[in-house]
Amino acid sequence: MKLLRLPRSKVQLGAPLPWNVRDEQCHLLLSRGHVIESEEQLDALLQRGAFVDVEEVRSSLLVAHPGQHQAAAAPANLFAYWDQTTDELKKLLTHIEKQADFSDHVDRLARHIVELVDLNPDYGIYRCVRQDHEQHFYYGYLHAVHVATLAILMARHLEWNTGRMMSLVKAALTMNLSILDLQGKIASHDDPVTDKLRAMIRQHPAESVALLEKAGVKDADWLSAIAQHHERHDGSGYPSGCTDICDMAAALRVADVFIAKISPHTLRPTLSPQEAVRDLYREDQGGPLSTAVIKVFGIYPPGDFVKLASGELGIVVQRTENAKAPIVASITDTNGHPVTRTLRHDTSQAEFAIQGRVTDKSLLKHLAPERLYGFSKAQPMTYAALTASQP
């Protein structure tokens, strides 16, 4: 049985469930036809971990729409939908003063990203870790989506309610609104940052808030998180040097800094997730925010390039209950020679235990994630696509 995480957006309060809902071990939690009456019941269900059988979803769709059989039979490719989020964000944040209902549009994109994370968080983490070093010009928009991804995972771990989580995600997507294109230029050039550029960077939280307010954003948590996301409790942050930082801004700063450390940039070295976590943990002194990042990413997060005891080299593709022993997809044989057939290994087994990270990334230059996860690039399909025509 292949399970997909149940997205919150696909549950209608007061309406019968169209499929059985199970836990991660396939145990039945709620039968088809059960009615969830309140947000509190739904919160409790999702926090426990709620999944649906992909074949049930396909079958229910085919009953109502028999002509969609061919599309429904295609393997699910969430990466294509993830890739679209960056383009959607760029379109959304270009000339926001000309957009009606801007706040609602951001909310819809944020909910779409939450849905993608809920469907398979390992895909989202993979994208954060395995970034394209040739897309510097898109850095600002890619960075925003990656920070939003980590923000969702952190909020889930911290058990924030949906409202707080959504404000945090929307803040992540728009925190650098006034300098998005500037970020791409800085990321792609090795010229030192000038005093003029540095001044623009220091003012961007306040300027981004002003742009959002002008566009009609009224969510105080969203705006406060952006205004303070570069402030520090010791007063050494910017732009105002304040010390009374709201929890949402502190969480946004941690996600922002962590993703920046593991992202490609010409002016500074890219840190491994392990190095970035150590830096974060030292700065946070093992607080709840750094702990949340460690818990949701794991010791070897999806996207990490590792060597196994068997001699094979592979990419981490799935976290497990054991943070030190994820599932790895091999891309070489035991002698380190590239292979065309990808095998998955449980690294909790001694013969496939992780020996360490691989720093030479030459084998990964043209490696498509679809190969590692076992589906085609040609026909992307998400849970949302499967159920888009459902009532």
N, C-alpha and C positions, 0 to 999 in steps of 0.2 A: 504494500500500500504506500503510495507516494503522497505525502502530506504537504499542504501549503498553510502558512500561518494565516489565520482569519483576520482580514483588515477590519478595523472598526467601522469604516465607511460603508461596508457591505451588510451591516446588521441594522435592520429597521426596527426600532422600538415599537412594540405592539403588533408586529406582523410575524407570522409563523416562519421559522427558519426553513430555508429550502433544502438544507443538507444536515446530516449528522455532524456534531462538533465533538472533537476528540482531543485528548492531551497528546503530548509528544511521544508517548509510548503506545499510541493508538487506542487507548482506553476511552470508551464512550462517556462523554460528559453530558451532552444534551442531544436528544433525539430530534430527527427531522420533524418539523411541525411545532416544536416548542416555541413559546412566545416569551421574549425578554421584555419586561415591562418598564425598566428604569435604567438610567445612566449608571446608578450604583451597582446594579446587577451586572451590567455589561463591563464596567471597570473591573469588578472582581473576577469575571470570567477571563478577560484578556490578561490580567496580571498573573493568573494561574498558568496561562499558556493554552491558547485555543487554536486548533488546527482543523482543516477539512480535507477530505480525500479528493484529490484532483479529478479522479474518475467520476466521482459523484457530481462534481461541478460540471464536467463535460456532459454527462448524461442528462442532467437537468436542463442544460442549454439545448441539447439536441432535441429533446421532447418538444420544447417550445419553438425551436428554430432548426428544423431538420436540414435546411440547406447549408448550414454552417459546419457540416461534418468535417470537411477537409481542413478548415482552419482550426477546428477544435482538436484535430488529431496531431497538429504540429507540436513539437516539444516547446515548453515554456522558455523563452529567452528574455529574461529581465534586463540584461545588459543593454539591449537596444533602447529600452525605455529609460534606463539610467542615463544613457548618453544624451537623450533628448532633453533631459532636465536643464542642462547647461544652456542650450539654445533657447529654451523657453524662458529661462531667467534673464538672459541677455535681452530678449525681445521685451520682456516685462519691464525691465529697469531702464530701457531707452526711452527718453522723452516722457517721463512719468507725468509731467504736468498736462499732457494731452490725453491722458487715459481717464476715462470715467470709471468710477468704482475701483480705483487702484487697490485699495485695501482688500476688497473682496477677491481680486485676482491673485494677490499675494497669498491670501488664505487658501485658495484653491490649489495653487502650486505647492504650498507647504503641506497640505493634506495629501497630495499626490506622492510627495517624497516620503511622508510618514507611511503611506500604504506600501510603497516599494520596500522600505526598511522592514516593515512588519511581515511582508511576504518572505523575505530571506535576508536577514541582517548581514550574513556572511558576504553577500554580493556587494553590499554598500561598503563594508570594511575593505574588501578587496580593492575597490576603486580608490579608496583613500590611500592605500599602501602602494599599489601599483599604478602610479601616475605617469602620464605621458610627458616625457621630458622635452618634447618638441612643441608643446602647446603653451609656451610662455605667454603668448599674446592673449590667451583666454584665462590667464591665471586668476584674475579677480573673480570671475564667475565660477570657475571650477572650485576655487577655494571656498566660496560661499556655500556651494552644494555639499562639499566634503565636511565643512564645519556643521552644517545643518544635520548631516547624517550622524556625526558624533554626538551632537546635542540631543537628538532623539534617543540614542542609545543610553546616554547619561541620564536623561530625564526618566526613562523607563526604569533604569537601575535604582535611581533615587526615589522612585514611586511618586513622582510629581503627577498631579491630576492633568487631565487633557488640556484644560485651559492654559495652565502654566506652561506645559510643554509646547503648545502651539505658539504662544507668545515668544518663547525662546527660539523656536525654529524660524519664525518670521524675522526675528532680530538677526539671526545668523545669515539669512538670505540677503538682508538689506543693510548690514552694519557698515559696509564700506561703500555705500551708494555714491558718495561724492568723489571717490578716487578709484573706481573700478578699472577704468582704462589706464590710469597711472600705474596701478599695481602690475598690469601686464607689461608695461614698458620697463619698469624697474626690474621685474623678474627676468626679462630677456636681455638686458644690457649689463655689462660688467663695469660701467662707469660709476664712481662713487656717488652717493646721494648728496645732492647739493643742499645748502642751507634753505633755499627756497622750497625745494621739494620736501625737506624735513618739516618745514613749517606747515605745509599743506597737509602732511600726514598727521601732524599733531592736532590739527583743527578738524580732521574729518569726522570724529564722532559728533561734534556739535553741528557741523554742516549737514551731515546725513540726517540727523534728527530734524533740522529745519526743512529739508527737502521733503521728508516724509510727512511732517505736519502740514506743509503746503499742499501735499497731495491728498490730504484728508484723513491721515492715520490718527486715531484718537486713543489707541490702546496704550495706557500709561506704562504697563510692564514692558511692552515691546520697545517703547521709546527710551525708557530709563535704562534698559539693558544695553542699548546702543550708546547712549550718552556716557555710560560709565565703564564700557568694556575694556578700556585701556587704563583704568584707574587701579591703584593698589592700596591695600589696607594700611601700608606704612606711609602713604602720601607721596610716593615717588612716581606715580603714574601721570597720565595726561588725559584731557587737556587742563583740568582744573586742580589736580593734585589733592583731591578730596580723599578722606579716609573712611567715610561711612558708605560702603559699597553694598548695593542690594545683592541678594543671593543669585538672582538671574544674571546680573552683569558678571559676577564672579565665575559662574558656570560658563558663560559665553566666552570670557577671556581665556579660561583653561582650554576649551575646545579650539578656539582660534589659535592660540600659541602652539598647542600640540600639533595641529594639522600643519601649521606653517613650518614647524621644525622638520617634519617628514616629507615636505613638498620640495620639488626641484626649484632651484633658484641660483642664478649665476653669481650673486654676491656673497653667498655663504654655502658651506657644505650642507648636504642633505643628511639628516640624522636617521639612523634606523629607528623603528618603533621602540626598540628596547632602550636605546640611548635617550630618546625623547621622553619616555616614561620615567627613566631615572632622574632626568633633569626636573621634570614636573613633580615627582615624588619628593625630591629634596626641597624644592621651593615651597611646596604645599605642606611639608612636614608630615606626610602621610595622612592628610586630611581626607574628608569624604569625596571631594571632587577628583583628586588624583587617584584615589582608590576606585572610583567609578570608572575612570578611563582604563585602568588595569583590568578590572573585572570584565568590561565589555569587549576589550580588544584581545585579552589573553596574552600569554607570554610570547607565543608565535601566532600573530594574527593572520587571517586570510590575506594572501598576496605576498607573504614573506617567502623568500627564496632560501631553501635549506638543503643540507646534505644529510642523508640517512645512513644508518649503520650498515646497510646493504651496499653502500657505495653509490646508490642512485641520487640524483639531484632532483628536487621537486619543488612545487609551489603549494603552500598551505591553502586549502580550499574550504575547510570547515572547522569551526571550533567544536570542542567536546566539553564534557563536564570536567575533564582534566586539563587545566590551562597549559600544561607543559606537553600535552600529547594530542595535537590536533590531527585531522585527516589531511594527508598530503597526496597530491597528484604528481607522479613522477614524470619527468620529461627527458630523462636519460636512462641508459641501462646501468648495470653495476660497475661498468668501466668508465662511466661519464660520457658515453657517446649518445648523441641525440636519438630519440626514438619517435616514431609516428603514432604509436598506440599508447595512450595514456592509461596508466594503472593507478588505482587509489590504494593507499596504505594507511593502516591504523598505527600511528607511531607509539601507541602504548605497548605494542609488541616489541620485544627486545631486538629482533632482527631488523626492524624498521625505525628504531629510535632516532630522534633528531640528534645529530652530532654537532650542529652549529649552523650559523647563517653562511650563505655564499655571497661574497662581495663582487665577484665578476659577473656582471649582468649581460654579457654579450649574447648568451643563449636566449635571452628574453626579448630581444629587440622586436621580433615580429610574432610574438606569442599571443594568440587571441585567447581571451578568457573563455570563450565558447568551447574551445577544445578541452579545457580543464574541467568544465562543468558538464560536458557531454550533450550539448545541443547545437543546433544549426544557427548560423547568423542570418539566414535568409528570411525566416518568418517569425519575428518576435511576437510574443504573446504573454500577457500578464493575467493575473487573476482578474484585474479590472477589465481587461478585454474579454475574458471569458464570460463575465457576468454583466457587462455593460448594458445589455438589453433586458436584463432581469427586472421585474417590477420592483 
